Amino acid sequence: MEKKLRAGILGATGMVGQRFISLLENHPWFEVATVAASPRSAGKTYEEAVGGRWKMATPMPEAVKGLVVANVNEVDKVAESVDFVFSAVDMTKDEIKAIEEAYARTETPVVSNNSAHRWTPDVPMVVPEINSEHFEVIEAQKGRLGTTRGFIAVKPNCSIQSYTPCLAAWKEFGPREVVVTTYQAISGAGKTFKDWPEMVENIIPYIGGEEEKSEQEPLRVLGRVEQGEIVKAELPKISCQCVRVPVLNGHTAAVFINFEKKPTKEQLIEKLEGFRGFPQEAGLPSAPKQFVKYLPDDNRPQVTLDVDYENGMGVSIGRLREDTIYDYKFIGLSHNTVRGAAGGAVLCAETLTAKGFITHK
Ligand SMILES: NC(=O)c1ccc[n+]([C@@H]2O[C@H](COP(=O)([O-])OP(=O)(O)OC[C@H]3O[C@@H](n4cnc5c(N)ncnc54)[C@H](OP(=O)(O)O)[C@@H]3O)[C@@H](O)[C@H]2O)c1
């Protein structure tokens, strides 16, 4: 790309916002033109506003340190300075819905990490390897919003990324019933051990709203576009328990599954390893070369060894074996703030750019 697209980050000072800043350092297509956060941070430099809250393992990029933080609520001012925005603000659901729509109406595409619009019928919710064709629904959304280039696209919840790719890869065998337990990292709550000491040596058996997302969102990702809306898939039926565990980064899922047509273990592994989508075909900058890796060792995937597979954009699967009640069981692992949050959104934005939905203003 000759001239980079100017990206704005709404909620740039938060955990996910910082991950966007890190991932976009030296990005070949996008540059961070504007950082925006709450009125508390507005007017300060990015370095001052973040202060001691920088949570990434790599240092804050020099290019953003001196940027003056804008107020997320000053929509027209922010929109003027960017070609599109990533959204990772922490506000109420209604406030997020309204502000993301306000940005879209200024003809600014919004690629959101938030859950507010995940069930808006004409907003696509995409894992680019699985359902990039859902972006087609944007034309209907633009009709509703009365825009020519402004729209909202979202990525799904971090918890589903460790098992939904398997359901997509195994589609032809007809996944029918799925029982999942997720073991979720504390960064999914925007926390580190320093600011959540109660999590050291602890397990908390409740994450508000997470089980419903983990049961329902895969069905929307596996659904189809019909008359300008996303229609969710009816199967598989999914039952999920979500547990917070003392891990910094990496959501693990333990999964049991029944199929319409029971495949062999070899067939299942072959489908996982061969699973590719638009990002691989198009050679997008953040696309993992191999989206899903199968690990044959009994003690894998492990968070410390496998969470950064493909720079945190790949999914690791292991321990696939026959079960005594279900057809099979297995373990999945993905990086919750990379593939599950900012990285997944960056890959959506790359897909939208390659498909011509995000352009220079
Ligand atoms: N962490 C994850 O892995 C993850 C995964 C998926 C989705 N999410 C979702 O992504 C969003 C951000 O999560 P996070 O963990 O990054 O949260 P966070 O660390 O608390 O950051 C929140 C960001 O929103 C801004 N903000 C807060 N209140 C605001 C207001 N009233 N008006 C405007 N801006 C406001 C903050 O600005 P100030 O610094 O100025 O306060 C900050 O930039 C949340 O909705 C969360 O549910 C998080």
The ligand as an ORCA input file, in Angstrom:
! r2SCAN-3c Opt
* xyz 0 1
  N      -9.430     -7.434     27.916
  C      -9.867     -8.295     26.998
  O      -9.230     -9.331     26.697
  C     -11.150     -8.043     26.244
  C     -11.550     -8.986     25.302
  C     -12.705     -8.754     24.571
  C     -13.432     -7.608     24.791
  N     -13.059     -6.702     25.729
  C     -13.883     -5.479     25.852
  O     -13.146     -4.373     25.333
  C     -13.438     -3.178     26.056
  C     -12.163     -2.606     26.618
  O     -11.615     -3.561     27.523
  P     -10.285     -3.268     28.330
  O      -9.970     -4.521     29.052
  O      -9.262     -2.672     27.429
  O     -10.802     -2.111     29.364
  P      -9.939     -1.052     30.158
  O      -8.537     -1.484     30.307
  O     -10.716     -0.708     31.389
  O      -9.940      0.252     29.188
  C     -11.078      1.000     28.975
  C     -10.839      2.135     27.975
  O     -12.088      2.833     27.807
  C     -11.935      4.195     28.203
  N     -13.138      4.652     28.911
  C     -13.591      4.229     30.120
  N     -14.714      4.905     30.461
  C     -14.961      5.772     29.441
  C     -15.963      6.757     29.206
  N     -16.952      6.988     30.084
  N     -15.918      7.452     28.053
  C     -14.934      7.234     27.150
  N     -13.947      6.324     27.322
  C     -13.969      5.600     28.456
  C     -10.732      4.227     29.109
  O     -10.163      5.542     29.095
  P      -9.407      6.151     30.393
  O      -8.057      5.522     30.457
  O      -9.348      7.612     30.075
  O     -10.249      5.839     31.585
  C      -9.838      3.178     28.439
  O      -9.187      3.746     27.329
  C     -14.462     -3.573     27.132
  O     -15.760     -3.263     26.672
  C     -14.257     -5.075     27.281
  O     -15.450     -5.707     27.695
  C     -11.923     -6.890     26.460
*
